[in-house]
Every structure is written in structure tokens, then in C-alpha cells.
Amino acid sequence: MRRFIYQLIMTWLLALSSQAVGQAPPGAVWQVSITGAIGPATADHMIRSLATANTAGASLVLLQIDTPGGLDTAMRDMIKAVLASPIPVIGYVAPSGSRAASAGTYILYATHIAAMAPGTNLGAATPVQIGSPGVPSLPRGDAPEESPDGDAAPGPEAHQPGTAMEHKIINDAVAYLRGLAELRGRNAEWAERAVREGASLTASAALEQGVIDLVSTSREELLATVHGRTVQLGDHSATLDTETATVYEHPMDWRSEFLAVITNPNIAYLLMLAGIYGLLIEFYNPGVGLPGVVGAVSLLLAMYAFQVLPISYAGLGLILLGIALMAAEAFAPSFGILGLGGIVAFVFGSIMLMDTQLPAYQIAMPMIVAITVFSAALLIFALGMLARSRRRALVSGAEHLLGQRAVVQRCQGDEVYVWLEGELWQANCNSALAVEDEVEVTALHGLTLEVRKLEGSASDD
């Protein structure tokens, strides 16, 4: 049975891996969509799609782009894949209303043929991490002035000096985009303006200035226009044959979709906290198993997501410190000092966790507030009540009678009866007892109490 299940799983995985190849005929044009913020999932999807398209014998890959930008590392991985692609790659900003901003501009410059649909734009390629006063960016809340050619005119902030690190980042981005422009024979001067001044262009202006190769209103028009063109692929050239090519729209597979879910900063944040709290609960109350298993799996998934996300280790350290302080408040009450410090550290750590200013890769503030309240309630109040309940005296079973005080109710020869918790109990004592004497329970043998006489009892007077 185990062998059958193993073969079934392997067959299913092979079917998934070969599904795209089976659906697309050889020589087809593969369309791969790049939408939304560019991150690890987008890069994984595009890179593996290029490799699969080459295996399937595709004639070219059409990247349909609509992105506000994204992470630098993911963008560079995608550009490396485009530059190393053995088949031509066309970048197409579409449909109308789309944009190839920031990282999208770099990717469009890297493609063998760059095209845009009417009503689209590209540019604003200044690194977001340094888009603050004192570096080449527009003041927040002000609209850029338009130059006659459609570019965003540089504001006064474009000429303000920045720090040495900001200059390094800007110069590196300029050199990178200029290198791509020179490789593809496109406007390198405007590429530098897009980085230093955050300049943007409409589709028609980009065509006039030699930033892109053509403007097409539809995919069919684009393929008809590029038919017969020659592109350079490494050390050899290739002529495009797209007149009768079939278009195959390659979807995002389950692996990329799963990666897109866990690399969402909010999901990765929740996975990390679920892992930490699950392990804490398992260590505090071992034997259940479920919190430990869920916590370990969640923590491993969060670690995998964090390795491809821009994580601030200072923020991560503050979160762990906050959890430790709130847990310490539960076990060693300090009149709220440790708990308040833990909450402050947790909030600041959560805000600092994502080391980027990209809105798509920030943790939502309402989630931070909700998780902070939940964490404080769980660690300070819930664990505190558990700790106090463990230190509380037993109130059930015979053991709770030990140490309690009773009063001798009557003495009948050698038999002594004491009144305890509304009942008469037979008692044995090494000392002589009289009615009204106070005793303390030291042991219990069946229904007979072992007691000792307390000083100051009635018979001592």
C-alpha cells in the first residue's frame, strides 16, 4: 500500500510538471503575466516559466507587464533569466491603463523587444528605499510638473545632496539601467533620468525618445508587427516567426501560488507568531502535541519566507524581546513594567520587521495592533492565570485536607472525633485531646485523620 501511494504521488507530481508542456504546442508563443508588486513569487513564476517554455520548444515568450515595482533582489533575478534566455523575450506593458514603474522599467529594458499599449506608462525608477527628503525624489504631497515631452520635470529636490550610501545606491541603479539600455540599443540618457529624477513617460513619448521599440494596441497587432524581426541571443541572432504562431497563456502553478501566499508579509508575520506561540504552549504544557506540531511547521514556513523577504533583524530581535518580556510578566509580576516594555518592543519590532518602504511589502498596522493585543492577552493574562493556578492549593481530593485545622468535637474513650469541613472525622493523635482543642491534619489513612495538637488549645489552659 505504501508503495502504491508513493507511486501515485510521484505520478501526480510528474503530471503537474508536464502539464504546461502538454498544453502548449511546439513553436507557440508563451504569454507570461507579471502583475502586481514584484516579489519572490513573481520571480519564481517567471524564471521557471522561461525554462519550461524553452523545454516545450516555444518560439518566444511574451511578458505582459503591469506592475508598480517591487523588490530589487527579485527584479535582478528576473533580469538575469531574461538575459540568459535562449529564446527571445518580448516585454509588453498592457492592457491600457497598466504601467511598468520602478522595477518594471528595468525588466522592460532587459527584454529583446520592448512594447507598450496606448494609455500606459513607465519610469519612476528611483530606488524606493531612499525616496525621502534629501535624495532625488519629489516632495510628498506635491505633483510633478510635466515637461513638453511628457517627462516629469525634475523638482528642486533632484539636485539636493544625499548621504554617501544614497549616492552609492543611486549610482549603482543608474549604471545597471544604462547597461541594459546600451545592451538593447535604447535611450540610455533617459534611463539615467528615470533613476536620478524619477522621470516617467507615456507610451507615445517613450516611442519617440527611443525608450521602447513599438506601440501596439493589442497582442495580435504586436505579434504581427514583430514578425520577421531579428533579435540578438547571446552570440547568435534569431528571426521571429510570429505570423501564424499559437499563443499559450501560461498560468501561475500551485508552487508559485503557494510561494505568493507565504511570502505575503502579513502571512509570514502570522506564521512566525503562530510558530512561537505554538512552541511556547507545547513547552509549558507538554504532551498535547498539536500546538508543538503546528508551531514547528508554521515556524519553518515563516523562516523560508523570511529568507526571500527584506527582513530587519533588529525588528525580529525586538519582537522576540517583547514576547520574552510579556511572558516574564506572566510568571514574575512586576507591576506592569515588564509587560509594558514587552508591548512597546513588540509593536516597534513589528513595524521595523520589513526592511523596505514598498507599500506592498509592509505589515498592515491594524494587524500589528490586533496581534499586539492578542499577544498581551495570551502571554500576560492567560499564562499568568495558568501560573497562579498551579501555585494555588488543591481544592479537590483528599490531599487538600493536609495542613488544615480542625476542632475536637467529642471524645469517646480512645476514639476522638474532629469537626472538619462540615463533617465528623475520626482522628488519631500522639497527644491527649479534649473537646474544643484545635488540631492540624498531618496525614490521612482511609477515613482516619492523623493530627497534631496545636499550642494554645483549650485543654492547655
C-alpha positions in Angstrom: 0.0 0.0 0.0 2.8 2.4 0.8 4.5 1.7 -2.5 1.2 2.3 -4.3 0.7 5.7 -2.5 4.3 6.7 -3.3 3.9 5.8 -7.0 0.6 7.7 -7.0 2.2 10.9 -5.5 5.1 10.7 -7.9 2.8 10.3 -10.9 0.8 13.3 -9.8 3.9 15.4 -9.4 5.2 14.4 -12.8 1.8 15.2 -14.3 1.9 18.7 -12.7 5.3 19.4 -14.0 4.5 18.3 -17.6 1.0 19.8 -17.7 2.2 23.1 -19.3 4.3 21.3 -21.8 1.4 19.1 -22.8 -1.0 22.0 -23.3 1.3 24.2 -25.4 2.2 23.0 -29.0 5.8 23.3 -30.2 6.6 26.7 -31.7 3.9 28.5 -29.7 4.2 32.0 -28.2 4.1 31.7 -24.4 2.4 34.6 -22.6 3.6 35.1 -19.0 1.8 37.8 -17.0 3.7 39.9 -14.5 1.1 41.7 -12.4 1.2 43.4 -9.0 4.2 44.0 -6.9 7.3 42.1 -7.9 8.5 39.7 -5.2 9.8 36.2 -4.8 6.7 34.5 -6.1 6.7 36.7 -9.2 10.3 36.0 -9.9 9.9 32.2 -9.3 6.9 32.1 -11.7 8.7 34.0 -14.5 12.1 32.2 -14.2 10.5 28.7 -14.2 8.2 29.7 -17.0 11.1 30.7 -19.2 12.8 27.4 -18.5 9.6 25.4 -19.2 8.9 27.4 -22.4 12.4 26.6 -23.7 11.8 22.9 -22.9 8.4 22.9 -24.6 10.0 24.4 -27.8 8.3 27.8 -27.6 9.3 30.3 -30.3 9.3 33.2 -27.9 8.0 34.4 -24.6 5.7 37.4 -24.2 5.9 39.1 -20.8 2.7 41.1 -20.2 3.7 43.7 -17.6 1.6 45.7 -15.2 3.5 46.4 -12.0 4.1 49.3 -9.6 7.6 47.9 -8.9 8.9 45.6 -6.2 11.9 44.1 -4.5 15.4 44.7 -6.0 16.6 41.1 -5.5 13.6 39.6 -7.2 13.9 42.1 -10.1 17.6 41.3 -10.7 16.9 37.5 -10.7 14.2 38.1 -13.3 16.5 40.2 -15.5 19.3 37.6 -15.2 16.8 35.0 -16.5 15.8 37.2 -19.4 19.4 38.0 -20.4 20.3 34.3 -20.3 17.2 33.1 -22.1 17.9 31.0 -25.2 14.6 32.1 -26.7 13.5 35.7 -27.5 11.6 37.6 -24.8 9.2 40.5 -25.6 8.1 42.9 -22.9 4.7 44.3 -23.4 3.1 46.8 -21.0 -0.6 46.1 -21.4 -3.6 46.4 -21.3 -4.3 50.1 -21.4 -4.0 51.7 -18.0 -1.2 49.5 -17.0 2.3 50.6 -16.0 5.9 49.4 -15.8 7.1 51.5 -12.9 10.3 51.2 -10.9 11.4 47.6 -11.2 9.1 47.1 -14.2 11.1 49.7 -16.1 14.3 47.7 -15.6 12.6 44.4 -16.7 11.2 46.1 -19.8 14.7 47.5 -20.7 16.1 44.0 -20.4 13.7 42.3 -22.9 14.8 41.8 -26.5 11.8 43.8 -27.8 10.0 46.4 -25.6 6.5 47.4 -26.5 3.7 49.3 -24.8 -0.1 49.7 -25.3 -1.6 53.1 -25.7 -2.6 54.6 -22.3 0.3 53.0 -20.4 3.4 54.5 -18.8 6.8 53.5 -17.5 9.6 55.1 -15.4 10.0 56.4 -11.8 12.9 54.0 -11.4 14.5 55.7 -8.3 15.1 53.1 -5.6 12.2 53.4 -3.1 14.3 52.7 0.0 15.9 56.1 -0.4 12.9 58.1 -1.6 13.0 60.6 1.2 13.9 64.3 1.6 17.5 65.0 0.7 17.7 62.5 -2.1 16.4 62.6 -5.7 12.7 62.4 -5.2 9.6 64.6 -5.3 8.3 66.1 -2.0 5.5 64.1 -0.6 2.1 65.5 -1.5 3.4 67.6 -4.4 2.5 66.6 -8.0 5.4 66.6 -10.6 5.5 69.2 -13.3 5.1 67.9 -16.8 7.7 68.8 -19.4 6.7 69.2 -23.1 7.9 65.7 -24.0 5.8 64.0 -21.3 8.6 63.6 -18.7 8.3 64.5 -15.1 10.4 67.6 -14.8 13.0 67.4 -12.0 12.0 69.3 -8.9 14.4 71.2 -6.6 14.9 68.0 -4.6 16.6 66.4 -7.6 19.7 68.4 -7.0 20.0 68.2 -3.3 22.9 66.3 -1.9 22.4 63.0 -0.2 24.5 60.7 2.0 27.3 58.6 0.7 25.2 55.5 0.9 22.4 57.1 -1.0 24.8 58.2 -3.8 26.1 54.6 -4.0 22.6 53.2 -4.4 21.6 55.8 -7.0 24.8 55.3 -9.0 24.5 51.6 -8.9 20.9 51.7 -10.2 21.9 54.2 -12.9 24.8 52.0 -14.1 22.6 48.9 -14.1 19.8 50.5 -16.2 22.2 52.3 -18.5 23.9 48.9 -19.1 20.6 47.3 -20.1 19.8 50.3 -22.4 23.2 50.0 -24.1 22.8 46.2 -24.5 19.4 46.6 -26.2 20.3 49.8 -28.1 17.8 52.0 -26.3 17.9 55.5 -24.8 20.5 55.4 -22.0 20.2 59.1 -21.2 16.6 58.9 -20.3 17.3 55.7 -18.4 19.6 57.7 -16.1 16.9 60.4 -15.7 14.4 57.8 -14.7 16.6 56.8 -11.8 18.1 60.1 -10.8 14.9 62.3 -11.3 12.1 59.7 -11.1 11.1 60.6 -14.7 8.2 58.9 -16.3 7.0 58.6 -19.9 3.8 57.8 -21.7 3.8 55.1 -24.4 3.9 57.6 -27.3 6.7 59.7 -25.7 8.7 56.5 -24.9 8.5 55.5 -28.6 9.6 59.0 -29.8 12.6 59.0 -27.4 13.7 55.5 -28.3 13.0 54.0 -24.9 10.8 51.3 -26.4 10.6 49.7 -29.8 7.0 50.0 -30.7 3.4 50.8 -29.6 0.7 48.2 -30.2 -3.0 48.3 -29.3 -3.3 44.6 -29.0 -1.4 41.4 -28.6 -2.3 40.3 -32.1 -1.1 43.6 -33.6 2.2 43.2 -31.6 2.9 39.7 -32.9 2.1 40.8 -36.5 4.4 43.8 -36.2 7.4 41.9 -34.8 7.2 39.1 -37.4 10.4 38.9 -39.3 12.4 41.0 -36.9 15.9 39.8 -35.9 17.0 39.8 -32.2 20.3 39.0 -30.7 20.5 36.0 -28.5 24.0 35.9 -26.9 26.5 35.1 -29.7 23.9 34.4 -32.4 20.8 36.1 -33.8 17.3 34.8 -34.3 14.5 35.8 -36.7 11.0 35.9 -35.2 8.3 33.9 -36.9 5.0 35.0 -35.3 2.7 35.4 -38.3 0.8 32.1 -37.6 2.1 31.3 -34.1 -0.4 30.0 -31.5 -0.5 31.9 -28.2 -0.4 29.9 -25.0 -1.2 31.8 -21.8 0.9 30.1 -19.1 -0.8 30.3 -15.7 0.8 30.5 -12.3 1.2 27.0 -11.0 0.5 25.7 -7.4 4.1 26.1 -6.3 4.2 29.8 -7.3 0.8 30.4 -5.8 1.8 28.8 -2.5 5.0 30.9 -2.5 2.9 34.0 -3.2 0.8 33.2 -0.1 3.6 32.5 2.4 5.8 35.4 1.2 3.0 37.9 1.8 4.5 39.9 4.7 1.3 39.7 6.7 1.0 35.9 6.3 4.7 35.4 7.1 4.3 37.5 10.2 1.3 35.4 11.4 3.2 32.2 10.6 6.2 33.3 12.7 4.0 34.2 15.7 1.9 31.0 15.4 5.1 29.1 15.4 6.5 30.8 18.5 3.2 30.6 20.5 2.7 27.0 19.5 6.1 26.0 20.8 5.6 28.1 24.0 2.3 26.4 24.7 3.8 22.9 24.0 6.8 23.5 26.3 4.7 24.9 29.0 2.1 22.0 28.9 3.9 19.1 27.1 2.1 16.0 26.0 -0.7 17.5 23.9 1.4 17.5 20.7 -0.8 19.6 18.4 0.5 23.0 19.5 4.0 21.8 19.0 3.5 20.3 15.6 1.5 23.3 14.3 4.1 25.7 15.8 7.1 23.8 14.3 5.6 23.7 10.8 4.5 27.4 11.0 7.9 28.5 12.2 9.7 26.6 9.4 7.4 28.1 6.8 8.0 31.6 8.2 11.8 31.1 8.1 11.6 30.0 4.5 9.5 33.1 3.7 11.9 35.4 5.6 14.9 34.2 3.7 13.5 35.7 0.5 11.9 38.8 2.1 13.8 42.0 3.1 13.8 41.3 6.9 15.3 43.6 9.5 17.0 41.5 12.1 16.7 44.4 14.6 12.9 44.3 14.2 12.9 40.5 14.6 15.0 40.8 17.8 12.6 43.4 19.2 9.7 41.1 18.6 11.4 38.2 20.4 12.4 40.5 23.2 8.8 41.7 23.5 7.5 38.2 23.7 10.0 37.3 26.3 9.2 40.3 28.5 5.5 39.7 28.3 6.0 36.1 29.3 8.2 37.2 32.2 5.4 39.5 33.3 3.1 36.5 33.5 5.4 34.4 35.6 7.1 37.1 37.6 4.7 40.1 38.0 6.5 43.4 38.1 3.6 45.8 38.5 3.4 46.0 34.7 6.9 47.2 34.0 8.0 44.1 32.1 4.6 43.8 30.3 4.5 47.4 29.2 8.1 47.1 28.0 7.3 43.9 26.1 4.3 45.5 24.4 6.4 48.5 23.3 9.2 46.3 22.0 6.7 44.1 20.2 5.0 47.0 18.4 8.2 48.7 17.3 9.7 45.3 16.2 6.6 44.6 14.1 6.8 48.0 12.4 10.5 47.5 11.7 10.3 43.9 10.6 10.1 44.6 6.9 13.2 46.4 5.8 11.6 48.3 2.9 9.4 51.2 2.2 7.4 49.4 -0.5 3.7 49.6 0.5 3.1 46.1 -0.9 5.7 44.6 1.5 4.7 46.4 4.7 2.8 44.7 7.5 -0.6 46.3 7.9 -0.9 48.5 11.0 -4.4 47.2 12.0 -2.9 43.7 12.1 0.0 44.8 14.2 -2.4 46.4 16.7 -4.7 43.3 16.8 -1.7 40.9 17.2 -0.2 43.0 19.9 -3.5 43.0 21.9 -3.8 39.2 21.4 -0.2 38.6 22.4 -0.5 40.7 25.6 -3.7 38.8 26.5 -2.2 35.4 25.8 1.2 35.9 27.4 0.4 38.2 30.3 -3.2 37.2 31.3 -3.7 33.7 30.1 -0.2 32.3 31.1 -0.4 34.4 34.3 -3.6 32.7 35.3 -2.2 29.3 34.5 0.9 30.0 36.6 -1.2 31.2 39.5 -3.5 28.2 39.3 -0.5 25.9 39.5 0.7 27.6 42.7 -2.8 27.5 44.2 -3.6 25.0 46.9 -5.5 21.9 45.9 -9.3 22.1 46.4 -10.3 18.6 45.4 -9.3 15.1 46.5 -8.1 14.0 49.9 -4.8 15.8 49.7 -6.4 19.2 50.1 -7.1 18.2 53.8 -3.5 18.1 54.7 -2.4 21.2 56.7 -6.0 22.2 57.5 -7.1 23.0 61.1 -10.0 21.2 62.8 -11.7 21.3 66.3 -12.2 18.3 68.5 -16.0 17.7 68.7 -16.2 14.8 71.1 -14.0 12.2 72.8 -15.4 8.7 73.5 -12.8 6.7 75.3 -9.8 6.2 72.9 -11.9 7.5 69.9 -11.6 11.1 69.1 -13.8 12.9 66.5 -12.9 16.2 65.0 -15.1 18.6 63.0 -13.6 19.4 59.6 -15.4 20.9 56.5 -18.8 20.3 58.0 -18.2 16.6 58.8 -17.1 14.5 61.7 -13.8 12.6 61.2 -12.2 10.1 63.4 -8.7 11.2 64.4 -5.5 9.9 66.0 -3.1 12.0 67.9 0.1 11.3 69.9 -1.1 13.9 72.5 -4.1 13.8 74.8 -7.0 15.7 73.3 -10.1 17.3 74.8 -13.2 18.8 73.4 -12.6 22.2 71.8 -8.9 21.5 71.2 -7.5 22.8 67.9 -5.6 20.3 65.8 -3.8 20.3 62.4 -4.2 17.5 59.9 -0.8 15.8 59.1 -1.8 12.7 57.3 -4.8 10.7 56.1 -5.3 6.9 56.3 -8.5 5.9 54.7 -11.2 7.8 56.7 -9.0 8.4 59.7 -7.0 11.6 60.2 -3.6 11.9 61.7 -3.5 15.1 63.6 -1.3 17.1 65.9 -2.3 19.3 68.8 -1.8 23.0 68.3 -0.4 25.1 71.1 -2.8 27.3 72.9 -5.7 24.7 72.7 -8.5 24.7 75.2 -7.0 21.8 77.3 -3.7 23.7 77.7 -5.4 26.5 79.7 
